[in-house]
Amino acid sequence: MISILKSSFFNSLLIICGGLFNLLLGACQPTTTEEKKVAPEKSKPNILVIFADDQGTFDINAFGSKDLETPNLDRIANEGVRFTQFYAAAPVCSPSRASLLTGKFNFHARLFGNVAPPHADPEFKSGLPTEEITMAEVFKANDYSTALIGKWHLGHSPEKLPNGQGFDYFFGHQRGCIDNFSHFFYWDGPNMHDLYRNDEEVYHQGDFFGDLMVDEVKKFTAPEKEDPFFIYWAINMPHYPYQGRKKWLDHYKDTPSPRKEYAAFISTFDEMIGEVLDHLEATGQLDNTIIVYQSDHGHSTEERAFFGGGNNGPFHGAKFCMLEGGIRVPAMIRYPKAVPANELRNQMANSIDWLPTLAELTNTEIPNKDEIDGKSLMPIIQDKNAPSQHEVLHWATGNPESKTNSWAVRKGDWKLHGNPWDPEKELTFGDEDKLYLVDMATDSTESTNLAKQHPEIVQELLKIHNDWNQEMIELKNK
C-alpha cells in the first residue's frame, strides 16, 4: 500500500514538475511572430552588396580553393549564381569602388587612382566627384534606407564622404586601411585614428573591427524597420594587416606563411558573413534580400601583406596590374525569387554591371542610365547560353594622358595589354611587349604574346583603346 502511495505521489510530482518546466520553457521561448521579431514581407527586396578587399581569384572553396574553410561564402555560391569570368573594373582599391558604385569605368567616373589621405591632399582634390550618381543615391530615390558599413576610400571633403554621396548612415573608416583593433591608419605618417559613425569620430579601442561591422549590419537590418535596406558592406579584409581570429590561426597552423595568415583572415570574415546570413534568416529577411558578393581586385603582393598569401590559380598577376590575377575576381549573386541556385556562368562580366542588375531586380530607375557603362546581368543569369552583355571591356589607372601607364582592352576572346607588368614577377616583359596580345580562349594564363602573329588584331584593339582613352582625356579636362 505504501509503495503504491509513493508511486502515486512521485507520478503526481513528475507531472507537476513537468508542467512547471514546460511553462518556464514556454516563457523563455518566443511563440509569436512579434516575439521572434520576424520582419514582415516588404514590397521591395532588400539589397546587401558585400565587397571584399584584396581577395585572390580562387580564394573561396566554391571557386576552386582546396585549402580554405569558407562555408558561408560557399552557401551564397551554392544558393545562387557564381561567375567564372567576372572582372573588377580596376586593379586597385579606389577606382574599383568608384566603378562599382557608379556603374561606370573608373576613368569615366573620373577616379584615376587611389584617393590620397587628407594630410596629403589638404584641398581635397582627390576623390569621387560629388556629381557622380552612386548606387546609394539611386536606391535612396526608390525609398531605400542606405548604409555603408566598412571601408570608404573615395574622398574626404563633406560632399565626397559617404553621407554626401547618398548614404543615410556610415560606420567605418575613411582611408584605405586600418588596424582592426586600434582602428588607426598606419602609413608613412602621421598615423591617424580612423573610425567614424557618419561624420563623428568614434572610439572602440581593442574591439575587433569585424565584430563591430557585424553588429552594425545587424542593427541596420533590424526587422522592425519598415523601409527596405540597401547596404554596401565594404569589408576591409583580407587587406593587410592580416589579423585573423586565433581559432583560425590555430586551424591553419601547419600552413606555410604567408598563406597561413591570409587564410586565417579569409575564414574570419567568412565567419562574419555567416553571422549576418544567420541573422537575416532568423528574422525572415534572407530570401527577400538580394545578396551580391565580389572582391574589389586580386590579392596583394605588397610587403605589408607578407608579399602574398592569395591564390590566383593558373593566372598571372595580382593587385595593381591588368593581368588576370589582378582583375579576375570571385563574384556571385543570391536571390531565390529571381536567381537560380548552384549554377555557373562563364560569360564575361564586370563590377559595373551590378548597378543595372540590382536596379532591374528592384524596379528602380537609374536617372543617368544612358551614361553608365554597366549592363544588367539578368539575361545571362536567367539563360546560361545568353551572350556576354559586353562586346568590349576597358581597364586603366593613372593619368589617361600618360604614355607609360598600364592599360588593357578586351574584345571577345582577344585581350590587348599596354605596358604590362607582373607584381608576382612570374612573367617578364621586354620592349617588344609594350603591346601584348593574348587569346583568352587558348591562353588564359597570358603567357604568350601574339602581337606579331596578329598585327591586324593589335591595330583594331589599339584603336578601340585610343579612341576611348581620348574621350576620357576630354572628360578629365572639362
Secondary structure by P-SEA (a helix, b strand, c coil): caaaaaaaaaaaaaaaaaaaaaaaaaaacccccccccccccccbbbbbbbbbccccccccccccccccccaaaaaaaaabbbbccccccccccaaaaaaaacccccccccccccccccccccccccccccccccaaaaaaaaccbbbbcccccccccccccccccccccccccccccccccccccccccccccccccccbbbbbccccaaaaaaaaaaaaacccccbbbbbbcccccccccccccaaaaaaacccccaaaaaaaaaaaaaaaaaaaaaaaaaaccccccbbbbbbcbbbbccccccccccccccbbbcccccccccccccccccccccccccccccccccccaaaaaaaaaacccccccccccbbbaaaaaacccccccccccccccccccccccccccccccbbbbcccccccccccccccccbbbbccccccccccccccccaaaaaaaaaaaaaaaaaaaaaaac
